[in-house]
C-alpha cells in the first residue's frame, strides 16, 4: 500500500482512507506516538474483554460495571498500569 497524505481539519480531524479502514476492520483505533511517527492500531481487545466478563458475571451486576472492569483489564494488559 502506498503512503497517503490527508488534510487535518481545524478541529484536528482526519478522514482515514477507505482502503485503510477496510484493512483495519475496526471501528475504534489506538494512536501510538513513537518519536515523530504516529502508529495507528485497530482496537480489538475491548470487545473481547467485555465478552469474557459478560459470560462470568454475577447476577445483578450492571453492564456499566462489566465495561469498567473490562477496560481496567485492557488498559493494564496494554500498559501495565491501572486505569484512572
Phi and psi restraints in degrees (value plus and minus 20) as a CYANA .aco file:
   2 UNK   PHI     -97.4   -57.4
   2 UNK   PSI     135.7   175.7
   3 UNK   PHI     -89.0   -49.0
   3 UNK   PSI     118.1   158.1
   4 UNK   PHI    -141.8  -101.8
   4 UNK   PSI     112.6   152.6
   5 UNK   PHI    -118.9   -78.9
   5 UNK   PSI     115.9   155.9
   6 UNK   PHI    -150.9  -110.9
   6 UNK   PSI     134.3   174.3
   7 UNK   PHI    -104.6   -64.6
   7 UNK   PSI     120.8   160.8
   8 UNK   PHI    -115.6   -75.6
   8 UNK   PSI     105.2   145.2
   9 UNK   PHI     -94.4   -54.4
   9 UNK   PSI     152.3   192.3
  10 UNK   PHI     -80.7   -40.7
  10 UNK   PSI     -46.7    -6.7
  11 UNK   PHI    -107.0   -67.0
  11 UNK   PSI     -16.3    23.7
  12 UNK   PHI      61.7   101.7
  12 UNK   PSI      -1.6    38.4
  13 UNK   PHI    -117.8   -77.8
  13 UNK   PSI     129.8   169.8
  14 UNK   PHI    -153.2  -113.2
  14 UNK   PSI     134.5   174.5
  15 UNK   PHI    -121.0   -81.0
  15 UNK   PSI     103.0   143.0
  16 UNK   PHI     -98.1   -58.1
  16 UNK   PSI     104.0   144.0
  17 UNK   PHI     -75.6   -35.6
  17 UNK   PSI     126.1   166.1
  18 UNK   PHI     -73.3   -33.3
  18 UNK   PSI     -62.4   -22.4
  19 UNK   PHI     -78.9   -38.9
  19 UNK   PSI     -60.0   -20.0
  20 UNK   PHI     -92.2   -52.2
  20 UNK   PSI     -64.4   -24.4
  21 UNK   PHI     -77.2   -37.2
  21 UNK   PSI     -64.0   -24.0
  22 UNK   PHI     -85.1   -45.1
  22 UNK   PSI     -55.4   -15.4
  23 UNK   PHI     -91.5   -51.5
  23 UNK   PSI     -57.2   -17.2
  24 UNK   PHI     -91.1   -51.1
  24 UNK   PSI     -54.2   -14.2
  25 UNK   PHI      31.0    71.0
  25 UNK   PSI      28.9    68.9
  26 UNK   PHI    -168.8  -128.8
  26 UNK   PSI     131.9   171.9
  27 UNK   PHI    -122.5   -82.5
  27 UNK   PSI     -24.3    15.7
  28 UNK   PHI    -153.4  -113.4
  28 UNK   PSI     121.7   161.7
  29 UNK   PHI    -153.1  -113.1
  29 UNK   PSI     138.0   178.0
  30 UNK   PHI    -119.5   -79.5
  30 UNK   PSI     126.7   166.7
  31 UNK   PHI    -133.1   -93.1
  31 UNK   PSI     102.8   142.8
  32 UNK   PHI    -133.0   -93.0
  32 UNK   PSI     117.2   157.2
  33 UNK   PHI    -130.5   -90.5
  33 UNK   PSI      99.8   139.8
  34 UNK   PHI    -140.7  -100.7
  34 UNK   PSI      89.7   129.7
  35 UNK   PHI      35.6    75.6
  35 UNK   PSI    -134.6   -94.6
  36 UNK   PHI    -131.2   -91.2
  36 UNK   PSI       2.4    42.4
  37 UNK   PHI    -133.5   -93.5
  37 UNK   PSI     114.6   154.6
  38 UNK   PHI    -120.8   -80.8
  38 UNK   PSI     107.3   147.3
  39 UNK   PHI    -129.6   -89.6
  39 UNK   PSI     107.9   147.9
  40 UNK   PHI    -125.7   -85.7
  40 UNK   PSI     106.8   146.8
  41 UNK   PHI    -147.2  -107.2
  41 UNK   PSI     121.2   161.2
  42 UNK   PHI     -90.5   -50.5
  42 UNK   PSI     119.4   159.4
  43 UNK   PHI    -112.8   -72.8
  43 UNK   PSI      97.0   137.0
  44 UNK   PHI    -146.0  -106.0
  44 UNK   PSI     -32.6     7.4
  45 UNK   PHI     -97.6   -57.6
  45 UNK   PSI     -48.3    -8.3
  46 UNK   PHI     -84.1   -44.1
  46 UNK   PSI     -68.1   -28.1
  47 UNK   PHI     -83.6   -43.6
  47 UNK   PSI     -60.0   -20.0
  48 UNK   PHI     -83.9   -43.9
  48 UNK   PSI     -61.3   -21.3
  49 UNK   PHI     -84.4   -44.4
  49 UNK   PSI     -63.3   -23.3
  50 UNK   PHI     -81.3   -41.3
  50 UNK   PSI     -61.9   -21.9
  51 UNK   PHI     -81.4   -41.4
  51 UNK   PSI     -64.6   -24.6
  52 UNK   PHI     -82.8   -42.8
  52 UNK   PSI     -61.3   -21.3
  53 UNK   PHI     -92.3   -52.3
  53 UNK   PSI     -56.0   -16.0
  54 UNK   PHI     -81.5   -41.5
  54 UNK   PSI     -53.9   -13.9
  55 UNK   PHI    -102.2   -62.2
  55 UNK   PSI     -29.6    10.4
  56 UNK   PHI    -139.8   -99.8
  56 UNK   PSI       5.9    45.9
  57 UNK   PHI    -104.1   -64.1
  57 UNK   PSI     119.5   159.5
  58 UNK   PHI     -91.8   -51.8
  58 UNK   PSI     125.0   165.0
  59 UNK   PHI     -75.9   -35.9
  59 UNK   PSI     118.3   158.3
  60 UNK   PHI      72.9   112.9
  60 UNK   PSI     -27.3    12.7
  61 UNK   PHI     -96.6   -56.6
  61 UNK   PSI     110.8   150.8
  62 UNK   PHI     -96.3   -56.3
  62 UNK   PSI     134.7   174.7
  63 UNK   PHI     -82.5   -42.5
  63 UNK   PSI     -53.0   -13.0
  64 UNK   PHI     -79.6   -39.6
  64 UNK   PSI     -63.8   -23.8
  65 UNK   PHI     -84.4   -44.4
  65 UNK   PSI     -59.5   -19.5
  66 UNK   PHI     -82.9   -42.9
  66 UNK   PSI     -66.1   -26.1
  67 UNK   PHI     -82.3   -42.3
  67 UNK   PSI     -64.5   -24.5
  68 UNK   PHI     -80.4   -40.4
  68 UNK   PSI     -64.6   -24.6
  69 UNK   PHI     -86.6   -46.6
  69 UNK   PSI     -60.4   -20.4
  70 UNK   PHI     -83.3   -43.3
  70 UNK   PSI     -62.0   -22.0
  71 UNK   PHI     -85.9   -45.9
  71 UNK   PSI     -58.9   -18.9
  72 UNK   PHI     -77.8   -37.8
  72 UNK   PSI     -65.6   -25.6
  73 UNK   PHI     -85.7   -45.7
  73 UNK   PSI     -64.6   -24.6
  74 UNK   PHI     -81.4   -41.4
  74 UNK   PSI     -63.6   -23.6
  75 UNK   PHI     -84.4   -44.4
  75 UNK   PSI     -63.7   -23.7
  76 UNK   PHI     -82.4   -42.4
  76 UNK   PSI     -61.3   -21.3
  77 UNK   PHI     -83.7   -43.7
  77 UNK   PSI     -57.9   -17.9
  78 UNK   PHI     -98.4   -58.4
  78 UNK   PSI     -57.5   -17.5
  79 UNK   PHI    -137.1   -97.1
  79 UNK   PSI     -37.3     2.7
  80 UNK   PHI      59.1    99.1
  80 UNK   PSI     -11.8    28.2
  81 UNK   PHI    -139.8   -99.8
  81 UNK   PSI     139.7   179.7
  82 UNK   PHI     -94.7   -54.7
  82 UNK   PSI     127.8   167.8
  83 UNK   PHI     -96.9   -56.9
  83 UNK   PSI     138.2   178.2
